[in-house]
Amino acid sequence: MSKSILIVALPDGKALLNQEENNEIHIEWDGYLWTYLYSANGVEVTESGECVLCDLPSAEKTVGILMPEDVAWHRVLLPNAPPTRLKAVLFGLLE
């Protein structure tokens, strides 16, 4: 049996930031309209639209989709490492 799923477009990080005079940064969630798709059976879209956070439908699974502007790719150079340490080196680069 398929499970319900909610797919939500995560907001552009810069759009929610509100920097105050004292350089404190606050995220403004109130009033932000979230774009979403909802599927009751996990296969067909039953509902879609925009709404405030508290009005999003609940589902068994929820997936957040990042906006392309919020994703960055960086080229890294792998150091010479023996194969036994390569996994640890890769994790270190991801941090």
Backbone hydrogen bonds, N-H to C=O, Kabsch-Sander energy under -0.5 kcal/mol:
donor,donor_aa,acceptor,acceptor_aa,energy
5,I,39,S,-2.4
6,L,61,K,-2.4
7,I,37,L,-2.9
8,V,6,L,-0.5
8,V,63,V,-3.0
9,A,35,T,-2.5
10,L,8,V,-0.7
10,L,65,I,-2.8
15,A,12,D,-0.9
16,L,12,D,-0.9
16,L,13,G,-0.6
17,L,13,G,-0.7
18,N,26,H,-2.0
20,E,18,N,-0.5
20,E,24,E,-2.4
23,N,20,E,-2.0
26,H,18,N,-1.7
26,H,24,E,-0.5
28,E,16,L,-2.2
28,E,26,H,-0.6
29,W,27,I,-1.0
32,Y,29,W,-1.8
34,W,32,Y,-0.6
34,W,51,C,-3.5
35,T,9,A,-0.5
36,Y,49,G,-2.6
37,L,7,I,-2.2
38,Y,47,E,-3.2
39,S,5,I,-2.6
41,N,44,E,-0.5
46,T,38,Y,-2.7
47,E,38,Y,-1.9
49,G,36,Y,-1.9
51,C,34,W,-1.6
55,D,52,V,-1.8
56,L,53,L,-1.5
61,K,4,S,-1.4
63,V,6,L,-2.9
65,I,8,V,-2.9
66,L,64,G,-0.5
70,D,67,M,-1.8
71,V,68,P,-1.4
78,L,76,V,-0.5
85,R,82,P,-2.2
86,L,82,P,-0.8
89,V,85,R,-2.2
90,L,86,L,-2.5
91,F,87,K,-2.1
92,G,88,A,-2.0
93,L,89,V,-1.8
94,L,90,L,-1.6
95,E,91,F,-1.0
